């Protein structure tokens, strides 16, 4: 069956929407988003794309994908492709793809995809690059299958500049509960693959979650610590939302203004005034009303020094921090929010702020940010 997905708008009137310029200092690198699939073969408890909700992964024909990328590379000499998929390649580690025929088809798709990108990269003389998202279990499965040639070497030759992984938690037990996998990749394996990718000049992004039905202040602390220890180049700390249960609750007929339904409908946005706080700290002009102070504590000299260095290169927390909506306290008296923030929303949001401060305001990230810009981020 041929899968056709909705395409993006490349132009709005006379203005170009995509590919758009990246943060690169040279301003000659453009980025375009490409969709190759929809749905997912995994069944993570927190995700609305899980196989029980989406019906499983459907993927475009590989020749059609490669042709789209080839055209983009010809039109824009320094293009960066971001693949917007739950998994870069077919999900061969999932239970849904365990038959011999499914494995054969998936590996064939992956081989043709990487070969096509390698040819494009060679034709572009190294100016072409891409990034995508990988389920960590699938990454290790592909490493085991591509034995004739190093899988990471193939990724590097095909123009891979960054891979993102949904790590979710620093606690391996938390990860097992949420990702519903037969075998959980342990923290040492994750650190090792991040190290090996960095050696191949492939940067890494790690998605983490803070909050949830099994979260405690202690497990959240484990996640922050592991994010820093893992060697990931970038880390996102998503605020947990119970989207999966919301799809079940809201699919049923509801009474008007039912508090339970309202809790799943209404969301607030985390106020991101952290850049302002650092600007105020730099000027030494804390307000008498507390303006410029951060919930997780005063700005330290070392934090300020790091922030000034990355800010000079264009870094802003407002550009970086995503997935920062949360269940509204006003919708159901805060019941649902308390359920996913270990009963203490104030302590939870302070922890979220601390996570971003600790990860991004350290000398190692100052160096990493320069590398990100050089890779067209």
C-alpha positions in Angstrom: 0.0 0.0 0.0 1.3 3.4 -0.9 1.3 5.8 2.0 0.7 9.5 1.2 1.1 12.0 4.0 0.0 15.6 4.2 2.7 17.9 2.8 3.9 21.1 4.4 3.4 24.6 2.9 6.7 25.8 1.5 5.5 29.3 0.6 2.9 31.7 1.9 2.2 34.3 -0.7 5.6 35.7 -1.8 7.3 34.7 1.4 9.3 31.5 1.8 8.1 29.4 4.8 10.5 26.4 4.3 13.3 25.8 4.0 14.1 28.5 6.6 17.4 29.9 7.8 18.9 28.3 10.9 20.8 30.0 13.8 24.1 29.4 12.0 26.3 32.5 12.1 27.0 32.2 8.4 23.3 32.5 7.7 23.7 30.3 4.6 22.2 27.1 6.1 18.6 26.4 5.6 16.4 23.8 7.3 13.5 21.8 6.0 11.2 19.4 7.7 10.4 16.1 6.1 7.6 13.7 7.1 8.2 10.0 6.3 5.7 8.2 8.5 2.8 8.3 10.8 1.8 6.2 13.8 4.0 4.1 16.0 4.5 0.4 16.6 5.4 0.9 20.3 2.9 1.2 23.1 4.3 3.7 25.6 1.7 4.6 28.3 2.1 8.3 28.0 1.9 8.7 24.2 -1.1 9.3 21.9 0.7 7.9 18.9 1.2 4.5 20.6 0.1 1.5 18.5 -3.2 1.0 20.3 -4.2 4.5 19.5 -2.6 5.1 16.1 -3.0 1.6 14.6 0.8 1.3 14.1 3.4 2.8 11.9 2.8 3.5 8.2 5.7 4.7 6.1 6.1 6.3 2.7 7.9 4.6 -0.1 11.6 5.1 0.4 12.2 6.2 -3.3 9.6 9.0 -2.8 11.3 10.2 0.4 14.8 10.2 -1.1 13.6 12.1 -4.2 12.1 14.8 -2.1 15.3 15.2 -0.2 17.4 15.2 -3.4 15.3 18.1 -4.8 15.7 20.1 -1.6 19.5 19.5 -1.7 19.7 20.7 -5.3 17.6 23.8 -4.5 19.5 24.7 -1.4 23.3 24.0 -1.4 23.6 24.0 2.5 20.3 22.4 3.5 19.7 20.6 6.7 16.8 18.1 6.8 14.9 17.5 10.0 12.9 14.3 9.8 9.7 14.7 11.8 8.8 11.1 12.7 8.5 9.1 15.9 11.3 6.9 14.6 13.8 7.7 11.8 13.7 4.1 10.5 11.1 1.3 10.6 10.7 0.1 14.2 12.3 -3.3 14.0 12.6 -3.8 17.8 8.8 -3.5 18.4 6.7 -6.6 18.8 4.6 -5.5 15.8 7.6 -6.1 13.4 8.9 -9.5 14.6 7.9 -11.6 11.6 10.6 -12.5 9.1 8.8 -10.7 6.2 8.4 -7.5 8.3 12.0 -7.5 9.4 13.2 -8.0 5.8 11.0 -5.2 4.5 12.1 -2.8 7.3 15.8 -3.5 6.8 15.4 -3.1 3.1 13.7 0.3 3.6 16.4 1.4 6.0 19.3 0.3 3.7 17.8 2.1 0.6 17.2 5.2 2.7 20.7 5.4 4.0 22.2 4.6 0.6 20.1 7.4 -1.0 21.2 9.9 1.6 24.8 8.9 1.3 24.7 9.5 -2.5 23.1 12.9 -1.9 25.7 13.8 0.7 28.5 12.8 -1.6 27.1 14.9 -4.5 26.7 17.9 -2.2 30.4 17.8 -1.2 29.6 17.6 2.5 27.4 20.6 2.7 24.3 18.5 3.2 23.1 17.2 6.6 20.2 15.9 8.5 18.8 15.0 12.0 16.1 12.7 13.2 14.6 10.9 16.1 15.4 7.3 17.1 13.8 5.0 19.6 16.8 3.8 21.6 15.8 0.2 21.4 15.5 0.4 17.7 18.9 2.0 17.4 20.6 -0.9 19.1 18.6 -3.4 17.0 19.9 -1.7 13.8 23.4 -1.8 15.1 23.0 -5.6 15.6 21.5 -6.0 12.1 24.0 -3.9 10.1 27.0 -6.1 10.8 28.8 -5.8 7.5 29.4 -2.1 8.1 29.4 0.0 11.3 25.8 1.5 11.6 27.2 4.7 13.1 29.6 5.0 10.2 26.8 4.6 7.7 24.8 7.3 9.5 27.8 9.6 9.5 28.5 9.1 5.7 24.8 9.8 5.0 25.1 13.3 6.4 23.7 12.7 9.9 24.5 15.7 12.2 22.3 14.9 15.2 20.1 12.1 16.5 17.4 12.6 19.2 16.4 9.9 21.6 13.4 9.6 23.9 15.2 8.6 27.1 12.3 9.8 29.3 13.8 9.1 32.7 17.1 8.8 34.5 15.5 6.0 36.6 15.7 2.7 34.7 12.6 1.5 36.6 10.6 4.6 35.7 11.7 4.1 32.1 10.5 0.5 32.1 7.0 1.5 33.4 6.5 4.2 30.9 8.0 2.7 27.7 6.5 -0.8 28.1 9.5 -2.5 26.6 10.5 -6.1 27.1 14.0 -5.1 27.9 15.0 -1.6 29.0 18.2 -0.1 27.7 20.3 0.7 30.8 22.0 4.0 31.6 25.5 2.8 30.8 24.4 1.7 27.4 22.9 5.1 26.7 26.0 6.9 27.8 28.1 4.6 25.6 26.1 5.2 22.5 26.1 9.0 23.0 29.9 8.8 23.4 30.3 6.7 20.2 28.0 9.1 18.3 30.0 12.1 19.4 33.2 10.4 18.3 31.6 10.2 14.8 30.8 13.9 15.0 27.1 13.2 15.5 25.5 15.3 18.2 22.7 14.0 20.4 19.5 15.3 21.8 17.7 13.6 24.7 14.1 14.0 25.5 13.2 13.6 29.2 9.9 13.9 31.1 9.4 15.4 34.5 6.3 14.4 36.4 3.8 11.6 35.9 1.9 9.1 38.0 5.0 7.4 39.4 7.2 10.4 39.7 8.7 11.6 43.0 11.1 14.5 43.8 13.8 11.9 44.1 13.2 10.3 40.7 13.0 13.7 39.1 16.4 14.4 40.6 17.7 11.2 39.1 16.5 12.4 35.6 18.3 15.7 35.9 21.5 14.1 37.1 21.5 11.5 34.3 20.7 14.1 31.7 24.0 15.8 32.6 26.0 12.6 33.0 24.7 11.0 29.8 26.8 13.2 27.5 23.8 14.4 25.5 24.4 17.6 23.6 20.9 18.9 24.2 18.2 17.9 26.7 14.5 18.7 26.8 12.6 18.3 30.0 9.0 17.9 29.0 6.2 18.7 31.5 4.2 15.5 31.9 0.6 15.7 30.5 -1.8 12.8 30.7 -2.6 12.9 27.0 -3.1 9.2 26.7 -5.9 9.1 29.3 -7.3 12.4 27.9 -8.0 10.6 24.6 -10.1 8.0 26.4 -11.9 10.4 28.7 -12.7 13.0 26.0 -13.9 10.4 23.5 -17.0 9.8 25.6 -20.0 12.0 25.9 -19.4 14.6 28.6 -21.7 16.9 30.7 -21.1 20.6 30.3 -18.3 21.9 32.5 -17.7 18.4 34.0 -14.6 19.1 36.2 -13.0 15.8 35.3 -13.2 16.5 31.6 -12.2 20.1 32.1 -8.9 18.9 33.7 -8.0 17.2 30.4 -9.1 20.1 28.2 -7.6 23.1 29.8 -3.9 23.8 30.0 -1.7 26.7 31.1 1.7 27.7 29.9 4.8 27.8 32.0 6.0 31.4 32.1 9.5 31.6 30.7 11.0 34.8 32.2 14.4 33.2 32.8 16.2 35.2 30.1 14.9 38.4 31.8 16.2 37.1 35.1 19.7 36.7 33.8 19.6 40.1 32.1 18.6 41.6 35.5 21.3 39.6 37.3 23.9 40.9 34.8 22.8 44.5 35.5 22.6 43.9 39.2 19.2 45.5 39.4 17.0 43.1 41.4 13.6 44.7 42.1 12.2 45.2 45.6 9.2 43.1 44.6 11.4 40.2 43.7 11.5 40.8 40.0 14.5 39.1 38.4 14.7 36.4 41.0 14.3 32.7 40.1 12.1 30.2 41.9 15.0 27.7 42.2 17.4 30.2 43.8 19.6 33.2 43.0 21.6 33.3 39.8 25.2 32.3 40.6 28.3 33.9 39.2 29.3 30.7 37.3 25.8 30.5 35.8 25.8 34.1 34.7 29.2 33.6 33.1 28.0 30.7 31.1 24.8 32.4 30.1 26.6 35.5 28.9 28.8 33.3 26.6 26.0 31.3 25.0 23.7 34.4 24.8 26.4 36.1 22.8 26.0 33.3 20.3 22.2 33.7 20.2 21.1 31.3 22.9 17.8 32.1 24.6 15.8 29.9 27.0 12.6 31.0 25.2 13.9 29.5 22.0 14.9 26.3 23.6 12.3 25.3 26.2 9.5 23.4 24.6 6.6 21.1 25.8 6.0 23.6 28.6 2.2 23.5 28.9 0.6 21.8 31.9 -2.8 20.8 33.3 -4.5 24.0 34.5 -5.0 24.3 38.2 -8.2 26.2 37.6 -9.9 23.5 35.6 -10.6 20.9 38.3 -9.2 22.6 41.4 -5.7 21.4 40.5 -6.5 17.7 41.2 -5.0 16.4 37.9 -2.0 18.6 38.2 -1.2 17.5 41.7 -1.6 13.8 40.5 1.3 14.2 38.0 3.5 16.5 40.1 3.9 14.3 43.2 1.3 16.4 45.0 3.4 19.5 45.1 3.1 21.7 41.9 5.2 24.5 43.4 8.1 22.1 44.1 7.6 20.5 40.8 8.0 23.7 38.7 11.0 24.7 40.8 12.5 21.4 39.9 11.8 22.0 36.2 13.6 25.3 36.3 16.5 23.8 38.1 16.8 21.1 35.4 17.3 23.6 32.7 19.7 25.8 34.7 21.9 22.8 35.6 22.0 21.3 32.2 22.6 24.5 30.1 24.5 26.8 32.4 27.8 24.8 32.6 31.1 25.2 30.7 30.6 21.9 28.8 27.4 23.2 27.2 29.1 26.4 26.2 31.4 24.3 24.0 28.6 22.2 22.8 26.5 25.2 21.7 29.3 26.3 19.4 29.3 22.8 17.9 25.6 22.9 17.4 25.7 26.1 15.5 28.5 24.8 13.3 26.3 21.8 12.5 23.5 24.2 11.3 21.3 24.0 14.4 
